[in-house]
Amino acid sequence: MDEATLNHEKTLPDGWMRPKGYTHGILTQPGRILFMAGKVGWDKDQKFHSTELVPQFEQALRNIIAIVNKAGGEAKHICRMTCFCKDKDQYLASRKELGKVWKDIIGDHYPCMSMIFVSDLLNHPAVIELEATAVIPNKKHPMNFTITA
């Protein structure tokens, strides 16, 4: 994928090791900013089909992608994601499965990410909640900037 096509430029300070599973920073071109509320692992009818981390993560990620798509964007336009998880041990034990789910849904795009472990989430029996921000290129009305003195 060509970074220019994405309207995103990943930033990696000189001398820093390349991160695995996330990006340190993303610089975007002008576009429409989509802020998404936390999404848990329930379906469109707000029903949970599992109490387990991996299926809930998959559904929450699909919910994020549905919102991005509805706004005219793609997974590659997600710039930031914060994950709130109730069980650190289950998360660490499930990393390989979670990585497979990520690749199946998002592919090789890794936004700036944080994983925060919490004691509880509002919507029971949620075990994970994902919050994201995307910058969707403004195709209809491109923004051009001219600097004048």
C-alpha positions in Angstrom: 0.0 0.0 0.0 1.2 3.4 -0.9 1.2 5.8 2.1 0.3 8.7 -0.1 -2.9 6.9 -1.2 -3.9 6.6 2.5 -3.4 10.3 3.3 -1.5 9.1 6.3 2.2 9.3 7.1 3.5 7.0 9.9 6.1 8.5 12.1 9.0 6.7 13.6 11.6 8.7 15.4 15.2 8.1 14.3 16.8 5.2 16.2 13.6 3.9 17.6 12.7 0.2 17.1 9.7 -0.4 14.8 6.7 -1.3 17.0 4.8 -4.5 16.7 1.0 -4.3 16.4 0.7 -0.5 16.6 2.2 2.8 15.2 3.9 5.5 17.3 2.3 8.4 15.4 0.3 9.1 12.2 0.3 12.4 10.5 -2.8 12.9 8.3 -3.7 15.1 5.4 -6.9 17.2 5.7 -10.0 15.1 5.8 -13.1 14.4 7.8 -12.4 13.3 11.4 -14.6 10.5 12.6 -14.7 10.1 16.4 -16.2 6.8 17.6 -17.6 6.0 21.0 -16.5 2.8 22.7 -17.9 -0.3 21.0 -18.3 -3.6 22.8 -18.8 -7.1 21.5 -22.5 -7.0 20.9 -24.4 -7.2 17.6 -26.5 -4.5 15.9 -29.4 -5.4 18.3 -27.1 -4.9 21.3 -27.0 -8.6 22.1 -23.9 -10.5 23.2 -23.3 -13.9 21.7 -20.3 -14.7 23.8 -18.8 -13.9 27.2 -15.3 -14.7 25.9 -12.6 -12.2 24.9 -11.8 -13.2 21.4 -15.3 -13.4 20.0 -16.2 -10.1 21.7 -13.0 -8.5 20.3 -14.0 -9.7 16.8 -17.5 -8.3 17.1 -16.3 -5.0 18.6 -13.8 -4.6 15.8 -16.5 -5.3 13.2 -18.7 -2.7 14.9 -15.9 -0.1 14.5 -15.4 -1.0 10.8 -19.2 -0.8 10.2 -19.1 2.8 11.5 -16.0 3.7 9.5 -17.6 2.2 6.3 -20.9 4.0 6.9 -18.9 7.3 7.1 -17.3 6.5 3.7 -14.0 5.3 5.0 -12.0 2.1 5.2 -10.1 0.3 7.9 -6.9 2.0 6.7 -8.3 5.4 7.7 -8.3 4.5 11.4 -5.6 6.5 13.1 -6.1 5.8 16.8 -7.6 3.0 18.8 -7.9 2.6 22.6 -8.8 -0.8 23.9 -10.2 -1.3 27.4 -10.0 -4.8 28.6 -11.2 -6.4 31.9 -8.8 -9.4 32.0 -5.0 -8.9 31.5 -4.2 -12.6 31.9 -6.9 -13.6 29.3 -5.6 -10.9 26.9 -2.0 -12.1 27.2 -3.1 -15.7 26.7 -5.2 -14.8 23.7 -2.7 -12.5 21.8 -2.1 -14.9 18.9 -5.9 -15.4 18.4 -6.5 -11.7 18.7 -3.8 -11.0 16.1 -5.4 -13.4 13.7 -8.8 -11.7 14.2 -7.1 -8.3 13.6 -5.4 -9.5 10.4 -8.7 -11.0 9.1 -10.6 -7.8 9.6 -8.0 -5.0 9.4 -5.1 -6.6 7.6 -1.6 -5.1 8.0 -2.8 -1.6 9.0 -1.8 -0.7 12.6 -3.0 2.6 14.0 -1.7 4.3 17.1 -3.0 2.1 19.9 -3.3 1.8 23.7 -4.4 -1.1 25.8 -5.8 -0.2 29.2 -6.9 -2.8 31.7 -10.0 -1.9 33.7 -11.9 -3.4 36.6 -15.3 -3.2 34.8 -17.2 -2.0 31.7 -20.7 -0.5 31.7 -22.3 -3.1 29.4 -22.4 -6.5 31.1 -21.1 -9.0 30.1 -18.6 -7.0 28.1 -14.9 -7.9 28.6 -13.4 -5.5 26.0 -14.4 -2.1 24.6 -12.8 -0.4 21.6 -12.7 3.3 20.9 -11.3 4.8 17.7 -10.7 7.9 15.6 -10.4 7.8 11.8 -9.5 10.5 9.3 -11.4 9.9 6.1 -10.0 11.7 3.0 -12.3 14.4 1.8 -12.8 13.2 -1.8 -15.7 15.5 -2.7 -14.2 18.8 -1.5 -10.4 18.5 -1.4 -8.8 21.1 0.8 -6.0 23.1 -0.8 -3.9 25.5 1.3 -2.1 28.5 0.0 0.2 30.5 2.2 0.2 34.2 1.4 2.4 36.9 3.0 
